[in-house]
Amino acid sequence: MTDQTASVWLVTGCSSGLGLALATKLARETGHRAVITGLKAAEVEHIAQVAPDRIKATELDITDRNSVAAVIEFTVKAFGRLDVLVNNAGVGQIGAIEELDDGEIARVMNVNLFGTLNMLRAAVPQMRQQRSGRILTLTSMGGFRGRPGVGIYNASKFALEGVHEALAGEVGPLGIDVTMVEPGLFKSSFRGGGMHIAKTIIEDYAGTAGKVRASVAEDYPASAADPTQIAAAILAVGEMAGKPPLRLQLGTDAVAATREKLESMTREVAKWEAVANLASEGGEGSLDTYRSAIAAVTG
C-alpha cells in the first residue's frame, strides 16, 4: 500500500471488543494511517506502538462536543485529512421499557444517538471540504429489528438508522459515502462493562426481558461471530473502490433476521393494503367504511 492508496481513518471505541480488533488490524494488516480512540489514551496506546508512524492514540468522549472537536482537529493536524470515520463506540442496556428509569434511558441515548451525532456533525464538514469521505456506523441488527428486553437500545439504534438514511442522501452528492453496519451476534465486551442491566426488575417480564437478562450471564453461543471477522469486513468496505452498500448485514443470523422482517412486513402491507388505501380517498373519513374494511381483512 502506497501513500496514494493509504487513507486516514478515525475509529471510536477502540479499548475493547470490535474497536480493539479493528484498531489492531489497522495497525498490523494495513498501511492506512489512523487515529484510534478510547475514553483514556492509555487504553489504546499499546496498539499505536505497533506502528507509531501511522497510528496515533488519543482520548475521546463522544458525549463531549469539545472532546469530539479536539479529536477531529488532532486527526487533520496529524495526517492532513480524514477519509474514513468508523462510529463504533456505544453502550448496551437490558430491561423492559417499564423497568428502565430516566437516567438509564438518557445514558443510552446520550452515547449511542447524541454521541454519534456529535461525531457526524464534527466530521462531515472536513469531508465536505475535501469532497470525499466514508462514514461507517455500527447500528447493529438492533437498529433494524426490535426485540423484548432491549427496547431502549433498539430506540437509539433505530434513530441512528433514520439519521444515516437521511444523511446518505444529503452528503452523497458531495462525494461522501454512508454505510450502516448491522452485525448479528458476535463476541464483544457488551456482556462485560458495555451492557447495563436495569436496576428495577418486574416479575411480569420474566418471560421476555428476563430471558435476555439471564442470557447475558451465559457464554456466547458457538454461532456468535468473532470480532475479527466483523473488523475485517469493515476494513474491506472502508477501503473498497466504488459505491459501498447503505446497509451491510454481517453474519448468517443477521441476514436471516433481515429477510424474516422484510418478508413479514411485506405480508402485513399486502394484508392491510385495502384499509391503508382508504386514507387517500377524497372527502370526510367514514368510521363505518373503516370498520367494514377491517372486518373484511380479519373475517
VMD Tcl script that draws the C-alpha trace (Angstrom):
set ca {
  {0.00 0.00 0.00}
  {1.40 3.37 -1.08}
  {0.78 6.83 0.28}
  {-1.57 7.33 -2.66}
  {-3.73 4.30 -1.78}
  {-3.49 4.59 2.03}
  {-6.27 6.55 3.67}
  {-6.80 8.28 7.01}
  {-9.14 6.58 9.46}
  {-10.71 7.69 12.73}
  {-12.20 4.93 14.88}
  {-14.15 5.40 18.11}
  {-14.35 2.94 21.00}
  {-11.08 1.05 20.46}
  {-10.33 -0.04 24.01}
  {-12.08 -3.42 23.74}
  {-14.19 -5.72 21.59}
  {-14.76 -4.82 17.97}
  {-12.98 -1.47 18.26}
  {-9.88 -3.18 19.59}
  {-9.99 -5.76 16.77}
  {-10.40 -3.04 14.17}
  {-7.60 -0.88 15.57}
  {-5.29 -3.90 15.74}
  {-5.97 -4.82 12.13}
  {-5.38 -1.24 11.02}
  {-2.01 -1.30 12.74}
  {-0.85 -4.79 11.76}
  {-2.53 -5.61 8.45}
  {-2.84 -2.34 6.50}
  {-0.79 0.67 5.54}
  {-3.57 3.07 6.45}
  {-2.99 5.93 8.83}
  {-5.39 6.07 11.72}
  {-6.38 7.80 14.92}
  {-7.68 5.25 17.41}
  {-9.55 6.37 20.49}
  {-10.66 5.35 23.95}
  {-12.05 7.17 26.94}
  {-8.42 7.22 28.10}
  {-5.50 7.33 25.67}
  {-3.63 4.76 27.77}
  {-6.30 2.18 26.89}
  {-5.24 2.21 23.22}
  {-1.64 3.41 23.29}
  {-0.25 -0.14 23.10}
  {-1.88 -0.56 19.68}
  {-0.40 2.68 18.37}
  {3.06 1.48 19.39}
  {2.80 -1.26 16.76}
  {3.12 1.37 14.01}
  {3.73 4.74 15.66}
  {4.39 6.49 12.35}
  {0.90 5.58 11.09}
  {-1.25 5.01 14.17}
  {-1.97 7.70 16.75}
  {-3.82 7.10 20.01}
  {-5.85 9.73 21.79}
  {-8.68 10.02 24.27}
  {-12.25 10.67 23.16}
  {-15.58 11.02 24.91}
  {-18.18 11.16 22.14}
  {-20.74 12.68 24.51}
  {-18.47 15.74 24.97}
  {-18.59 18.05 21.94}
  {-15.30 19.69 22.91}
  {-13.62 16.28 23.04}
  {-15.09 15.42 19.64}
  {-13.93 18.69 18.08}
  {-10.47 18.13 19.50}
  {-10.14 14.63 18.02}
  {-11.15 15.85 14.54}
  {-8.58 18.63 14.81}
  {-5.98 16.14 16.07}
  {-6.63 13.83 13.12}
  {-6.38 16.54 10.48}
  {-3.29 18.04 12.09}
  {-1.59 14.62 12.26}
  {-2.45 13.39 8.76}
  {-3.84 16.33 6.79}
  {-7.30 14.88 6.12}
  {-10.00 12.45 7.23}
  {-11.09 9.74 4.81}
  {-12.94 7.14 6.88}
  {-14.87 7.59 10.12}
  {-15.94 4.44 11.97}
  {-18.55 5.13 14.65}
  {-18.11 2.09 16.87}
  {-18.43 3.48 20.41}
  {-21.69 2.58 22.11}
  {-23.35 1.13 25.18}
  {-26.00 -1.52 25.75}
  {-28.98 -1.67 28.09}
  {-31.18 -4.58 29.10}
  {-34.58 -4.07 30.64}
  {-38.23 -3.91 29.71}
  {-39.40 -0.43 28.77}
  {-41.33 -0.15 32.03}
  {-38.34 -1.25 34.09}
  {-35.96 1.50 32.95}
  {-35.70 4.85 34.70}
  {-34.94 8.25 33.16}
  {-31.24 8.04 33.92}
  {-30.83 4.63 32.30}
  {-32.66 5.77 29.18}
  {-30.71 9.03 28.98}
  {-27.39 7.21 29.27}
  {-28.11 5.06 26.23}
  {-29.41 7.94 24.14}
  {-26.57 10.27 25.13}
  {-23.92 7.80 23.98}
  {-25.48 5.88 21.11}
  {-27.54 8.63 19.48}
  {-26.31 12.03 20.58}
  {-22.68 10.95 20.86}
  {-22.72 9.55 17.33}
  {-24.44 12.71 16.11}
  {-21.60 14.70 17.68}
  {-19.13 12.68 15.61}
  {-21.10 13.10 12.41}
  {-21.57 16.84 12.77}
  {-17.88 17.32 13.50}
  {-16.52 15.02 10.77}
  {-18.81 15.90 7.86}
  {-17.52 19.49 7.45}
  {-13.98 18.16 6.92}
  {-15.19 15.54 4.43}
  {-17.41 18.08 2.71}
  {-14.44 20.39 2.28}
  {-12.46 17.51 0.77}
  {-15.46 16.45 -1.36}
  {-14.68 12.90 -0.30}
  {-15.06 10.61 2.67}
  {-16.69 7.49 4.01}
  {-18.75 7.02 7.17}
  {-19.35 3.56 8.64}
  {-21.57 3.39 11.71}
  {-22.32 0.31 13.80}
  {-26.11 0.33 14.10}
  {-26.26 -3.46 14.55}
  {-29.27 -5.68 13.97}
  {-30.67 -3.80 16.94}
  {-31.17 -0.86 14.61}
  {-33.33 -2.86 12.22}
  {-35.24 -5.27 14.42}
  {-36.70 -4.55 17.85}
  {-36.66 -7.28 20.50}
  {-38.14 -7.54 24.01}
  {-35.68 -6.57 26.72}
  {-33.57 -4.22 24.61}
  {-36.18 -1.69 23.52}
  {-34.27 1.43 24.56}
  {-31.09 0.15 22.91}
  {-33.24 -0.51 19.83}
  {-34.62 3.03 20.04}
  {-31.15 4.55 19.97}
  {-30.06 2.39 17.04}
  {-33.32 2.77 15.09}
  {-32.85 6.54 15.40}
  {-29.33 6.21 14.01}
  {-30.66 4.27 11.03}
  {-33.05 7.12 10.24}
  {-30.27 9.67 10.66}
  {-27.90 7.79 8.37}
  {-30.51 7.08 5.71}
  {-31.18 10.81 5.51}
  {-27.50 11.70 5.78}
  {-26.64 9.46 2.85}
  {-28.98 11.47 0.67}
  {-27.58 14.77 1.91}
  {-23.86 14.09 1.59}
  {-23.84 11.59 -1.28}
  {-23.81 14.35 -3.90}
  {-20.80 15.84 -2.07}
  {-18.67 12.73 -2.51}
  {-19.30 11.24 0.94}
  {-20.48 7.63 1.31}
  {-22.50 6.32 4.25}
  {-22.81 2.70 5.39}
  {-24.79 1.30 8.30}
  {-23.10 -1.87 9.57}
  {-25.61 -4.32 11.02}
  {-23.82 -7.30 12.58}
  {-25.67 -10.16 14.16}
  {-24.44 -11.69 17.39}
  {-20.69 -11.52 17.83}
  {-18.37 -11.86 20.79}
  {-17.86 -8.41 22.27}
  {-17.37 -6.59 25.55}
  {-21.11 -5.91 25.78}
  {-21.54 -8.86 28.13}
  {-18.99 -7.16 30.37}
  {-18.88 -3.46 31.05}
  {-20.71 -2.41 27.90}
  {-24.07 -3.94 28.82}
  {-26.02 -2.46 31.71}
  {-28.90 -4.22 33.46}
  {-32.00 -2.36 34.63}
  {-31.94 -1.64 38.34}
  {-35.66 -2.38 38.58}
  {-36.91 -5.90 37.84}
  {-40.63 -6.58 37.33}
  {-41.56 -10.25 37.58}
  {-44.25 -10.00 34.90}
  {-41.45 -9.58 32.34}
  {-39.58 -12.72 33.40}
  {-40.54 -14.50 30.19}
  {-39.42 -11.66 27.90}
  {-36.88 -9.15 29.19}
  {-35.95 -11.60 31.95}
  {-34.76 -14.17 29.42}
  {-32.49 -11.59 27.81}
  {-31.18 -10.60 31.24}
  {-30.34 -14.22 32.04}
  {-28.60 -14.77 28.71}
  {-26.01 -12.09 29.47}
  {-24.62 -14.22 32.27}
  {-24.03 -17.10 29.85}
  {-21.16 -17.66 27.45}
  {-21.61 -16.63 23.85}
  {-23.02 -19.46 21.70}
  {-20.71 -21.17 19.25}
  {-22.55 -19.46 16.39}
  {-21.50 -15.98 17.57}
  {-19.05 -14.38 15.16}
  {-15.54 -13.41 16.15}
  {-14.99 -9.63 16.26}
  {-12.00 -10.02 13.95}
  {-14.43 -11.14 11.22}
  {-16.54 -8.01 11.68}
  {-13.43 -5.84 11.77}
  {-12.10 -7.36 8.54}
  {-15.41 -6.68 6.79}
  {-15.47 -3.07 7.96}
  {-11.91 -2.52 6.78}
  {-12.65 -4.03 3.39}
  {-15.73 -1.85 2.89}
  {-13.90 1.22 4.14}
  {-11.18 0.85 1.53}
  {-13.22 -0.57 -1.37}
  {-13.38 1.17 -4.71}
  {-16.82 2.21 -5.89}
  {-20.04 2.76 -4.00}
  {-20.39 0.83 -0.73}
  {-23.75 -0.54 0.46}
  {-26.04 1.70 2.50}
  {-26.68 -1.23 4.84}
  {-24.41 -4.21 5.39}
  {-25.59 -7.19 7.43}
  {-22.77 -9.31 8.84}
  {-23.36 -12.89 9.90}
  {-25.85 -15.53 8.76}
  {-28.13 -14.65 11.67}
  {-28.20 -11.00 10.57}
  {-29.07 -11.96 7.00}
  {-31.80 -14.35 8.16}
  {-33.28 -11.82 10.59}
  {-33.35 -9.11 7.92}
  {-35.10 -11.35 5.41}
  {-37.58 -12.53 8.04}
  {-38.55 -8.98 8.97}
  {-38.79 -7.76 5.36}
  {-40.95 -10.74 4.41}
  {-43.16 -10.21 7.47}
  {-43.59 -6.53 6.64}
  {-44.40 -7.33 3.00}
  {-47.10 -9.80 4.08}
  {-48.58 -7.31 6.52}
  {-48.63 -4.46 3.98}
  {-50.41 -6.71 1.49}
  {-52.93 -7.88 4.08}
  {-53.87 -4.35 5.20}
  {-53.43 -2.55 1.88}
  {-57.16 -2.07 1.31}
  {-57.52 -0.39 4.72}
  {-54.39 1.74 4.18}
  {-55.52 2.99 0.78}
  {-58.77 4.37 2.18}
  {-56.80 7.25 3.71}
  {-56.07 8.57 0.21}
  {-59.71 8.73 -0.80}
  {-61.25 12.17 -1.00}
  {-63.90 13.55 1.30}
  {-64.51 13.08 5.01}
  {-63.38 9.80 6.50}
  {-66.18 7.43 7.44}
  {-65.74 5.31 10.56}
  {-68.17 2.72 9.16}
  {-66.09 2.46 5.99}
  {-63.01 1.62 8.02}
  {-64.92 -0.79 10.20}
  {-66.13 -2.64 7.13}
  {-62.68 -2.71 5.56}
  {-61.11 -4.07 8.76}
  {-63.84 -6.69 9.06}
  {-63.11 -7.79 5.50}
  {-59.44 -8.31 6.44}
  {-59.99 -10.05 9.77}
  {-63.01 -12.09 8.69}
}
mol new
graphics top color blue
foreach p $ca { graphics top sphere $p radius 0.5 }
foreach p [lrange $ca 0 end-1] q [lrange $ca 1 end] { graphics top cylinder $p $q radius 0.2 }
display resetview
